[in-house]
Amino acid sequence: MSEFYWSSVIHGPSKSGKTELAATSPGRILYLDSEAGGFRFVEGKRIAWDPMRGEVPEAGPWKICRVVIKDEITFKTALDFVERGKHPFNSIVWDSVTEAQTYFKRDKSATYTLRQEDWGDLLASVEGYIMRLRDAVETQDQLKALVVIAQSAARDDGKMSPAIQGAMKNKLAYKLDVTGYLTSVIDSEGEERRGLRLTENREAVAGARWPKGLPKPEVVWDPSIEVLQATIEQHMKEHN
């Protein structure tokens, strides 16, 4: 089991910087890409992998290994490789579960019209995939972080929450360590800054498991997954 790992869902409005934040995860990143959007602007050496055509790539001087997810079988195959444990990845990013659900729905019906039992299968499979990814990060020493990206959607009470269909959107807070709400704001000097909310307020669903004795900020400005994890891990080492 990893000495320290972090599992999270990051949600927020379109173009708020979720992909860029996920790319700050530690080490070599397996990037499960259903968006084909913000990835183009992520810095770092990249390689491509098609799990339907070849084995897991070897470790090398690259930061991100991108898998294009346009159907469920490709996602499942990549996940199967991860669960075997023989891979060079240190973090996993799923960008985004919201968009992936659309592709998975299309796999079940070309018209996107699902029978009741198909809806049940879809919702169960998405929940199962998130749990399998979390369990891989929990049990494999080389894996340090899981970041599941989701769009935000307003609940009945007006709060923004992860746009995941079914009961899973309400379970995520209990299944993963962090539910973070990412927004971009203009500061007093006219500069755009990203803020990751870690505590719930009237605007958005958010929350985080946090070590006792380490002050938890309501919002982390200009956030980095790797820096946040390193800060928490260092505190835990000093107090355990």
Phi, psi and omega per residue, in radians:
M1 nan 2.462 3.127
S2 -1.051 2.487 3.083
E3 -1.096 -0.691 3.091
F4 -2.583 2.303 3.102
Y5 -2.511 2.829 -3.088
W6 -2.427 2.264 3.058
S7 -2.047 2.375 -3.010
S8 -2.622 2.705 2.890
V9 -2.087 2.276 3.120
I10 -1.997 2.123 3.101
H11 -2.172 2.825 -3.127
G12 2.969 3.016 3.128
P13 -1.102 2.861 3.069
S14 -1.052 2.434 3.077
K15 1.116 0.496 3.079
S16 -1.550 -0.102 3.091
G17 1.820 0.350 -3.086
K18 -1.106 -0.722 -3.132
T19 -1.145 -0.770 3.125
E20 -1.081 -0.683 3.102
L21 -1.129 -0.796 -3.124
A22 -1.042 -0.570 -3.124
A23 -1.247 -0.112 3.046
T24 -1.554 0.158 3.075
S25 -1.143 2.699 -3.032
P26 -1.270 2.588 2.962
G27 1.213 -2.703 3.087
R28 -1.379 2.291 -3.000
I29 -1.907 2.258 2.905
L30 -1.510 2.012 -3.016
Y31 -1.916 1.797 -3.137
L32 -1.523 1.763 -2.872
D33 -1.828 1.894 3.040
S34 -1.826 -0.011 -3.017
E35 -1.744 -0.772 -3.086
A36 0.969 0.683 -3.112
G37 -2.112 -1.600 -3.065
G38 -1.119 -0.282 -3.138
F39 -0.958 -0.568 -3.093
R40 -1.072 -0.413 -3.048
F41 -1.790 0.100 3.136
V42 -1.396 2.343 3.138
E43 -1.433 2.711 3.075
G44 2.021 2.633 3.131
K45 -1.161 2.349 -3.057
R46 -2.205 2.622 2.976
I47 -2.273 2.837 3.118
A48 -1.961 2.569 3.102
W49 -2.447 2.263 3.017
D50 -1.910 1.793 -3.084
P51 -1.143 -0.254 3.101
M52 -1.384 -0.229 -3.038
R53 -2.113 -0.274 -3.070
G54 -2.770 2.925 -3.141
E55 -1.274 2.979 3.103
V56 -1.043 2.367 3.125
P57 -1.164 2.737 3.109
E58 -1.397 2.785 3.055
A59 -1.091 2.545 -3.126
G60 -2.904 -2.978 -3.111
P61 -1.417 0.833 3.119
W62 -2.117 2.738 -3.122
K63 -1.808 -0.649 -3.023
I64 -2.259 2.295 3.011
C65 -1.899 1.965 -3.041
R66 -1.678 2.264 3.002
V67 -2.033 2.102 3.125
V68 -1.370 2.119 -3.103
I69 -1.873 1.805 3.086
K70 -2.085 0.009 3.106
D71 -2.727 2.851 -3.037
E72 -1.242 -0.591 -3.066
I73 -1.160 -0.621 3.089
T74 -1.135 -0.749 3.103
F75 -1.076 -0.827 -3.114
K76 -1.066 -0.700 -3.125
T77 -1.159 -0.750 3.089
A78 -1.077 -0.723 3.138
L79 -1.132 -0.676 3.094
D80 -1.034 -0.749 3.105
F81 -1.073 -0.761 -3.126
V82 -1.065 -0.767 -3.069
E83 -1.154 -0.369 3.088
R84 -1.248 -0.363 3.046
G85 1.488 -0.139 -3.111
K86 -1.708 1.411 -3.084
H87 -2.685 2.879 -3.093
P88 -1.689 0.159 -2.980
F89 -1.418 2.522 3.049
N90 -1.922 -0.361 3.116
S91 -2.490 2.719 3.078
I92 -2.223 2.296 3.068
V93 -2.129 2.275 3.037
W94 -1.976 1.934 -3.020
D95 -2.258 1.799 -0.097
S96 -2.168 2.769 3.094
V97 -1.161 -0.528 3.121
T98 -1.072 -0.852 -3.129
E99 -1.242 -0.641 -3.132
A100 -1.069 -0.643 3.125
Q101 -1.033 -0.586 3.113
T102 -1.145 -0.752 3.111
Y103 -1.161 -0.720 -3.138
F104 -1.128 -0.624 3.101
K105 -1.137 -0.735 3.118
R106 -1.088 -0.619 3.110
D107 -1.061 -0.545 -3.115
K108 -1.510 -0.427 -3.140
S109 -2.742 2.135 -3.130
A110 -1.108 -0.405 -3.130
T111 -1.663 0.025 -3.116
Y112 1.122 0.286 3.102
T113 -1.811 1.942 -3.032
L114 -1.835 2.515 2.970
R115 -1.277 2.858 -3.094
Q116 -1.007 -0.727 -3.121
E117 -1.205 -0.529 3.090
D118 -1.200 -0.668 3.077
W119 -1.051 -0.759 3.128
G120 -1.068 -0.730 3.116
D121 -1.119 -0.720 -3.130
L122 -1.102 -0.846 -3.105
L123 -1.136 -0.687 3.130
A124 -1.175 -0.656 -3.117
S125 -1.192 -0.722 3.133
V126 -1.110 -0.785 3.097
E127 -1.059 -0.752 3.140
G128 -1.097 -0.686 3.142
Y129 -1.135 -0.743 3.130
I130 -1.091 -0.718 -3.141
M131 -1.200 -0.637 3.112
R132 -1.179 -0.684 3.068
L133 -1.114 -0.784 3.115
R134 -1.050 -0.774 -3.102
D135 -1.139 -0.608 3.099
A136 -1.120 -0.761 3.125
V137 -1.143 -0.607 -3.120
E138 -1.232 -0.573 -2.967
T139 -1.833 -0.277 -3.093
Q140 -1.788 2.163 -3.036
D141 -1.022 -0.629 -3.035
Q142 -1.343 -0.317 -3.121
L143 -1.526 2.239 -3.067
K144 -1.999 -0.389 -3.038
A145 -2.652 2.523 2.951
L146 -2.176 2.216 3.070
V147 -2.170 2.001 3.055
V148 -1.789 2.089 -3.127
I149 -1.680 2.439 3.093
A150 -2.454 2.609 2.933
Q151 -1.221 2.875 3.072
S152 -1.791 2.551 3.058
A153 -2.462 2.559 -3.110
A154 -1.334 2.315 3.022
R155 -1.385 3.120 3.124
D156 -1.059 -0.531 -3.139
D157 -1.507 0.062 3.099
G158 1.619 -0.235 3.140
K159 -1.264 2.494 3.058
M160 -1.392 2.317 -3.137
S161 -2.445 2.894 -3.136
P162 -1.016 2.321 -3.118
A163 -1.470 1.339 3.089
I164 -2.146 2.256 -3.063
Q165 -1.286 2.613 3.074
G166 1.468 -2.983 -3.052
A167 -1.226 -0.270 -3.068
M168 -1.069 -0.548 -3.125
K169 -1.103 -0.447 3.093
N170 -1.583 -0.282 -3.127
K171 -1.562 -0.339 -3.010
L172 -1.003 -0.652 -3.122
A173 -1.049 -0.446 -3.126
Y174 -1.684 -0.411 -3.064
K175 -1.537 -0.575 -3.084
L176 -2.014 2.840 -3.062
D177 -1.273 -0.588 -3.007
V178 -2.345 2.365 2.866
T179 -2.066 1.856 -3.060
G180 -1.931 2.434 3.108
Y181 -1.895 2.060 -3.045
L182 -1.845 2.231 3.071
T183 -2.367 2.833 3.043
S184 -1.953 2.361 3.133
V185 -2.300 2.797 3.059
I186 -1.758 2.128 -3.083
D187 -1.402 -3.085 -3.053
S188 -1.142 -0.332 3.124
E189 -1.714 0.155 3.103
G190 1.422 0.180 3.129
E191 -1.658 2.494 3.100
E192 -1.400 2.304 3.102
R193 -2.287 2.553 3.059
R194 -1.680 2.441 3.100
G195 -2.254 2.249 3.110
L196 -1.778 1.915 3.137
R197 -1.401 2.263 -3.129
L198 -1.974 -0.096 3.079
T199 -2.175 2.498 -3.069
E200 -1.256 2.530 3.033
N201 -2.468 -2.900 -3.097
R202 -1.188 -0.373 -3.060
E203 -1.497 -0.712 -2.922
A204 -2.597 2.682 3.014
V205 -1.372 2.255 3.125
A206 -2.812 2.776 3.104
G207 3.045 2.797 -3.119
A208 -2.711 2.409 2.909
R209 -1.235 2.356 -2.980
W210 -2.522 2.417 -3.098
P211 -1.197 2.491 3.106
K212 -1.088 2.365 3.102
G213 1.642 -0.232 3.094
L214 -1.811 2.008 -3.109
P215 -0.997 2.290 3.123
K216 -1.700 2.084 3.130
P217 -1.274 2.562 3.019
E218 -1.141 -0.731 3.141
V219 -2.350 2.336 3.026
V220 -1.764 2.070 -3.109
W221 -1.527 2.484 -3.109
D222 0.865 0.995 -2.962
P223 -1.278 2.697 3.012
S224 -2.399 2.214 3.126
I225 -1.041 -0.790 -3.088
E226 -1.115 -0.734 -3.137
V227 -1.169 -0.745 3.113
L228 -1.049 -0.800 -3.140
Q229 -1.113 -0.732 -3.128
A230 -1.111 -0.668 3.129
T231 -1.115 -0.799 -3.134
I232 -1.160 -0.769 -3.107
E233 -1.094 -0.719 3.137
Q234 -1.112 -0.732 3.111
H235 -1.063 -0.756 -3.109
M236 -1.132 -0.676 3.120
K237 -1.131 -0.636 -3.097
E238 -1.326 -0.340 -3.038
H239 -2.062 0.210 3.089
N240 -2.114 nan nan
